């Protein structure tokens, strides 16, 4: 469970499995990588998964929150890949982590062999989009929306809010074991506020066409936070992206439908020859 100094900070990371390296980028500002595990560890049968805590989060260095920007988060990921062997590597990003993954591919294309964007959004409207492009987005339930809108005053308050919010991650909140999702999480309310602000006006839409590597988009049909329509917004601008909508899933599709989720990832890896050591082929620009 090593720590590594990169890009002016220290990141905690954990690696599991063998095969081509896949950097796993967690989402949910103020959380850490642990909510992704053990659910995603099944991918370690064919990949070397590298989970890490974003700067200011989890067991990574706590540092001035103003250093948490989308540019710095992408820079951290690029620097970590450099320390892991230079890349290019596969990158799996979930939720806000998918935004970091997109920014990484745009700012540091030499580090990325392919993108797996789970429960992703391209952010705010692009210059060629209009409100009509988002009219079909489902409304977040009032209770869940309210939980997201109040900035946490402490780590304990953030923990309580997120455990309540986690019930909405699943298609049937009344049967969800929301407590288990964040059972191992180390919380940072300061990082949560700053990362949320850092992505408030962020958008990748106008630059997605610059990404030349293969990309897989995986969405849950019942995801109220990043619904399939958001993945479709990305797909409209990202050349050749593969889109999979899991019909019985919410915000954490690897838990709702583990076998279809793994099949979607494995199929995409095989189709794009990405299981070769070093990340497989890279398409010509």
BELHUHU-V392770 format. One record per pair of residues at least 12 apart in sequence whose C-alpha atoms are under 8 Angstrom apart, sorted by the first residue. I is the first residue (numbers start at 1). GAP is how many residues later the second one is. If there is no record, write none. Layout:
i = (I & I)
gap = (GAP & GAP)
This chain:
i = (1 & 1 & 1 & 2 & 3 & 4 & 6 & 6 & 6 & 7 & 7 & 7 & 9 & 9 & 9 & 10 & 10 & 10 & 11 & 11 & 11 & 11 & 11 & 11 & 11 & 12 & 12 & 12 & 12 & 12 & 13 & 13 & 13 & 13 & 14 & 14 & 14 & 15 & 15 & 15 & 15 & 16 & 16 & 16 & 16 & 16 & 17 & 17 & 17 & 17 & 17 & 17 & 18 & 18 & 18 & 18 & 18 & 18 & 19 & 19 & 19 & 19 & 19 & 19 & 19 & 20 & 20 & 20 & 20 & 20 & 20 & 20 & 20 & 20 & 20 & 20 & 21 & 21 & 21 & 21 & 21 & 21 & 21 & 21 & 22 & 22 & 22 & 22 & 22 & 22 & 22 & 22 & 23 & 23 & 23 & 23 & 23 & 23 & 23 & 23 & 24 & 24 & 24 & 24 & 24 & 24 & 24 & 25 & 25 & 25 & 25 & 25 & 25 & 25 & 25 & 25 & 25 & 25 & 25 & 26 & 26 & 26 & 26 & 26 & 26 & 26 & 26 & 26 & 27 & 27 & 27 & 27 & 27 & 27 & 28 & 28 & 28 & 28 & 29 & 29 & 29 & 29 & 29 & 29 & 30 & 30 & 30 & 30 & 30 & 30 & 30 & 30 & 30 & 30 & 30 & 31 & 31 & 31 & 31 & 31 & 31 & 31 & 32 & 32 & 32 & 32 & 32 & 32 & 32 & 32 & 32 & 33 & 33 & 33 & 33 & 33 & 34 & 34 & 34 & 35 & 35 & 35 & 35 & 35 & 39 & 39 & 39 & 40 & 42 & 43 & 46 & 47 & 54 & 54 & 55 & 55 & 55 & 56 & 56 & 56 & 57 & 57 & 57 & 57 & 58 & 58 & 58 & 58 & 59 & 65 & 65 & 65 & 66 & 68 & 68 & 68 & 68 & 69 & 69 & 69 & 69 & 70 & 70 & 70 & 70 & 70 & 71 & 73 & 74 & 74 & 74 & 74 & 74 & 75 & 75 & 77 & 78 & 78 & 78 & 81 & 82 & 86 & 87 & 87 & 87 & 87 & 87 & 88 & 88 & 88 & 88 & 88 & 88 & 89 & 89 & 89 & 89 & 89 & 89 & 90 & 90 & 90 & 90 & 90 & 90 & 91 & 91 & 91 & 91 & 91 & 92 & 92 & 92 & 92 & 93 & 93 & 93 & 93 & 93 & 94 & 94 & 94 & 94 & 95 & 95 & 95 & 95 & 95 & 96 & 98 & 98 & 98 & 98 & 98 & 99 & 99 & 99 & 99 & 99 & 101 & 101 & 102 & 102 & 102 & 103 & 105 & 106 & 106 & 106 & 106 & 109 & 112 & 113 & 113 & 113 & 113 & 113 & 113 & 113 & 114 & 114 & 114 & 114 & 114 & 115 & 115 & 115 & 115 & 116 & 116 & 116 & 116 & 116 & 117 & 117 & 117 & 117 & 118 & 118 & 118 & 119 & 119 & 119 & 119 & 119 & 119 & 119 & 119 & 119 & 119 & 119 & 120 & 120 & 120 & 120 & 120 & 120 & 121 & 121 & 121 & 121 & 121 & 122 & 122 & 122 & 122 & 122 & 122 & 122 & 123 & 123 & 123 & 123 & 123 & 123 & 124 & 124 & 124 & 124 & 124 & 125 & 125 & 126 & 126 & 126 & 126 & 127 & 128 & 134 & 136 & 137 & 137 & 137 & 138 & 138 & 139 & 140 & 140 & 144 & 144 & 147 & 147 & 147 & 148 & 151 & 152 & 152 & 153 & 154 & 154 & 154 & 155 & 155 & 155 & 155 & 156 & 157 & 158 & 158 & 158 & 159 & 162 & 163 & 163 & 163 & 163 & 164 & 166 & 166 & 166 & 168 & 169 & 169 & 169 & 169 & 169 & 170 & 170 & 170 & 170 & 170 & 170 & 170 & 171 & 171 & 171 & 171 & 171 & 205 & 205 & 208 & 208 & 208 & 209 & 209 & 209 & 210 & 211 & 211 & 212 & 212 & 212 & 212 & 212 & 213 & 213 & 214 & 214 & 214 & 214 & 214 & 215 & 215 & 215 & 216 & 216 & 216 & 216 & 216 & 216 & 217 & 217 & 217 & 217 & 217 & 217 & 218 & 218 & 218 & 218 & 218 & 218 & 218 & 219 & 219 & 219 & 219 & 219 & 219 & 219 & 219 & 219 & 220 & 220 & 220 & 220 & 220 & 220 & 220 & 220 & 220 & 221 & 221 & 221 & 221 & 221 & 221 & 222 & 222 & 222 & 222 & 222 & 223 & 223 & 223 & 224 & 224 & 225 & 226 & 228 & 231 & 242 & 244 & 246 & 246)
gap = (12 & 13 & 14 & 12 & 57 & 76 & 70 & 73 & 74 & 68 & 69 & 72 & 46 & 52 & 54 & 45 & 50 & 51 & 41 & 42 & 43 & 44 & 48 & 49 & 50 & 40 & 41 & 47 & 48 & 49 & 37 & 38 & 39 & 40 & 36 & 37 & 38 & 33 & 34 & 35 & 36 & 25 & 28 & 32 & 33 & 34 & 27 & 28 & 29 & 30 & 31 & 32 & 26 & 27 & 28 & 29 & 30 & 31 & 25 & 27 & 28 & 29 & 256 & 257 & 258 & 26 & 27 & 28 & 69 & 70 & 254 & 255 & 256 & 257 & 258 & 259 & 26 & 27 & 28 & 29 & 68 & 69 & 257 & 258 & 25 & 26 & 27 & 28 & 67 & 68 & 69 & 70 & 26 & 27 & 28 & 58 & 66 & 67 & 68 & 69 & 25 & 26 & 27 & 28 & 67 & 68 & 69 & 26 & 27 & 28 & 29 & 66 & 67 & 68 & 69 & 72 & 73 & 75 & 76 & 25 & 26 & 27 & 28 & 67 & 68 & 69 & 70 & 71 & 66 & 67 & 68 & 69 & 70 & 71 & 67 & 68 & 69 & 164 & 67 & 162 & 163 & 164 & 166 & 167 & 27 & 28 & 128 & 157 & 158 & 159 & 160 & 161 & 162 & 163 & 165 & 26 & 27 & 154 & 155 & 156 & 157 & 161 & 20 & 21 & 22 & 25 & 26 & 27 & 153 & 154 & 155 & 18 & 19 & 20 & 25 & 152 & 148 & 150 & 151 & 146 & 147 & 148 & 149 & 150 & 215 & 216 & 219 & 214 & 220 & 219 & 229 & 228 & 19 & 22 & 13 & 18 & 21 & 12 & 132 & 135 & 129 & 130 & 131 & 134 & 127 & 128 & 129 & 130 & 127 & 125 & 126 & 129 & 128 & 123 & 126 & 127 & 130 & 125 & 126 & 129 & 130 & 30 & 33 & 125 & 128 & 129 & 32 & 27 & 26 & 27 & 29 & 30 & 33 & 29 & 33 & 27 & 26 & 30 & 33 & 30 & 29 & 25 & 23 & 24 & 25 & 26 & 191 & 22 & 23 & 24 & 25 & 190 & 191 & 22 & 23 & 24 & 25 & 189 & 190 & 22 & 23 & 24 & 25 & 26 & 189 & 21 & 22 & 23 & 24 & 25 & 23 & 24 & 25 & 26 & 22 & 23 & 24 & 25 & 27 & 23 & 24 & 25 & 26 & 23 & 24 & 25 & 26 & 131 & 24 & 19 & 20 & 21 & 22 & 23 & 21 & 22 & 23 & 24 & 105 & 14 & 16 & 13 & 102 & 106 & 101 & 106 & 101 & 102 & 104 & 105 & 102 & 101 & 100 & 101 & 161 & 166 & 167 & 168 & 169 & 99 & 100 & 101 & 160 & 165 & 98 & 99 & 100 & 101 & 99 & 100 & 101 & 102 & 149 & 98 & 99 & 100 & 101 & 99 & 100 & 101 & 98 & 99 & 100 & 101 & 104 & 107 & 108 & 109 & 112 & 132 & 133 & 97 & 98 & 99 & 106 & 110 & 111 & 105 & 109 & 110 & 112 & 113 & 81 & 82 & 83 & 108 & 109 & 111 & 112 & 76 & 78 & 79 & 80 & 81 & 82 & 76 & 77 & 78 & 79 & 81 & 78 & 80 & 77 & 78 & 79 & 80 & 79 & 78 & 95 & 93 & 90 & 92 & 93 & 86 & 89 & 85 & 84 & 85 & 21 & 24 & 14 & 17 & 18 & 17 & 42 & 37 & 41 & 36 & 34 & 35 & 36 & 32 & 33 & 34 & 35 & 31 & 32 & 29 & 30 & 31 & 28 & 20 & 15 & 16 & 18 & 19 & 14 & 12 & 13 & 15 & 56 & 54 & 55 & 81 & 82 & 83 & 52 & 53 & 79 & 80 & 81 & 82 & 86 & 51 & 52 & 77 & 78 & 79 & 29 & 32 & 26 & 29 & 30 & 28 & 29 & 30 & 28 & 27 & 28 & 27 & 70 & 71 & 72 & 73 & 69 & 70 & 26 & 27 & 58 & 68 & 69 & 25 & 26 & 27 & 25 & 26 & 27 & 28 & 49 & 52 & 14 & 18 & 24 & 25 & 26 & 27 & 13 & 25 & 26 & 27 & 28 & 43 & 46 & 12 & 24 & 25 & 26 & 27 & 30 & 31 & 32 & 34 & 25 & 26 & 27 & 28 & 29 & 30 & 31 & 32 & 33 & 24 & 25 & 26 & 27 & 28 & 29 & 25 & 26 & 27 & 28 & 29 & 26 & 27 & 28 & 26 & 27 & 26 & 25 & 17 & 12 & 26 & 20 & 14 & 15)
